[in-house]
Amino acid sequence: MKNKSDTSASSNIIAILHERFEKNFPRHRDLPWLSILKKLEKNPDKLNSLNEMERTGGEPDVLTYDASSDTYLFCDFSAESPIGRRSLCYDRAGLESRKEHQPSDSAVDMAAAMEVELMNEEQYRALQAFGEFDKKTSSWIRTPEAIRKLGGALFCDRRYGHVFVYHNGAQSYYSARGFRAILKL
């Protein structure tokens, strides 16, 4: 049974999401808020994840809807990579391979704790269709296993009016690199 603070937190994140949904209506003009609200109310665990996305600076909103699976895809719409999710190695193996100056966490581990996923390249490009994101920061994206096995990891940003995909060692981290989350509802 929910305690009063859980109910309050759920109501708060729902109010934030609804306001953002209305404010940014052109992002999802064909999607009905009431359908999203019903799914949110039936999935309190997803509300917790969305609350974590919000708390860490992600400004989550609906990115797409897949009618075949009746699934809404939420993502971070913050102008820059969420500030509460920066200075992270790509994954646990990258973090553990650092001999000095280890960051506090990895993007993959933090996403798992939040019960979200890192965006993939296709999702990142879909986000960029709605505006210009990561003009001063960059974001780790889900890296194909073949690249990861060789020690690399991928990240994206927008510079010079273009979306770029780059590679780096998975153990690297920078104060301006974080990750953008995806949540399926």
N, C-alpha and C positions, 0 to 999 in steps of 0.2 A: 504494500500500500504506500502511496506517495505521502511524504510529509508535506507540511505547508510550504517549506522553502523550495522543495522540488516543483510544486505546483506554481509557485511564484516565478521561479527561474524559467519554467516551460512557457508560462504566459508572457514573460518578458521577451524571450527569444522569438516567440510567435509574433508579438507586436512589432519587433524590430524587422523581422522578415516581411511581414505584411506591408509595413511602411516603405521598405526598400523596393518591394515588388511593385507597389503603386507608383512610387517616384520614378522608377525605371521601366515603366510599362512597355516602351518600344522593344525592349529586350525579349519580351514574351507576350506580345499582344494577343495571341491566339490561345493562351492558356488561362483557364479559370482558377482564380485564387481559392474558391471554395473546395475544389477537388484537391488542391495541394494541402489546404488546411486539414481536410479529413485524413489524408495520408499522414500528415505530421502528428495529428492527435492519436493515431493508431500506432505510432512508432516512437515512443518516448526515448528509446536509445538513440535514434537518429537526431532527436532534439538536443540530446546531450552533445553529440558530435557537432551539430550546427552551432551550439553555444560555445564550444571550444574553438571552432573556426572564427567566430565573432570575437571571443575573448583575446585571441592571439592576433587580431587585426585584419582578418581576411575579408570582412564585409560580404558574407555569402549571399548568393541570390541564385535563382533558377537559370541555368544555361540552356538546357534543352529538355525535350520530352520525347520519349520513345513509346509510341502508341502500341507497338507489337508486344512490348513487355510491361506496358503501363508503368513506366519508370521515369521519374523526374531526376534530372542531374543538376545538383547544386555545385557551385564552385566559388572560389574566392574572386571577387571583383574589385579588391583594393587596387588603387592606382599602382602601387609598388608591391613587391613581394612582402607578405605579411611580416610586420616588424617583430612579432613574438615568435617567429619561426625562422630566424636568420642565424648565421654563423654556425652552420651545421655541416658535417661531412655527409656524404650521400647515404651510406648505410653502416651497419655495425662492423662489417669487415674493414671498411675504410677507416672508421673511427679507431678500431683496435690496431690498425697498422701504423698509426701515428705514434712515434716515439716521444715526441715533445709537443707541448702546446695543444693538447687534445681539447676540442670543443666539448660542451656539456652533453651533446646528443647528436644523433644523425637524423636526417630527413625521413628515412624509411621507418626508423623506430618511433619517432614522434608521431608520424601519420598513423602507425599501427595503434599507438596508445590513444589517439583521438578517434580511432575506428573510422578512418577515412583513407583514401588512396592519394598518391601523387598523381598529378595530371600526366597524361601521355602527350606526345607531340600533336596529335590530331586535336585533342581537347584544348591544348594551349593555343593552337591556331584558331579554333572556334571562338575562344575567349577574345582573341585579338580582333576578330571581326566586329566586336562591339565597341571598340575604342583602342586607345594606345596605352598598353600596360607594360610595366617594367622598363620604363625609359631611363631609370637611374639605378635599378637593381636587376637581379637575374633570379631565375627560379629553377631548381633541380626538377627534372621531369623523369617519369618512369623510364628506365633504361633497359633496352633489350638484353637478355641474358648473354648473348654472344659478346656484346661489348663489355658487359660487367665482368665476365670471366677473364677478360684480358686486362682488368684493372681500371677500366674507364667508367665514366658516368656522363650523362648528358644534362645540359641545362640550356635554357632559352632566355632571350630578352628581346627588346625592340630598340633598335638604333637606326638612325638615318632613314626613318620611315619604313623599315623592313624588319620582319621577325627572323631572328637568327637562331639556329641550333648549333651548339658548340659541344666540345668534349673537354673533360678534365679528369685527373685522377680522382677516384672516389674518396680518397683521404683528404682532398683539399677542402678548404672552407674559407669563406670571405664574409666580412660584416655586411655586405650588400647582397649576399645570396641566401635565399631561403627556399621555400617550396609553396606551391599553390595546391590546395586540396580539392578533391572531387568526392562528393557523397551521392550515392544512389538511393533514391527514395521510391 
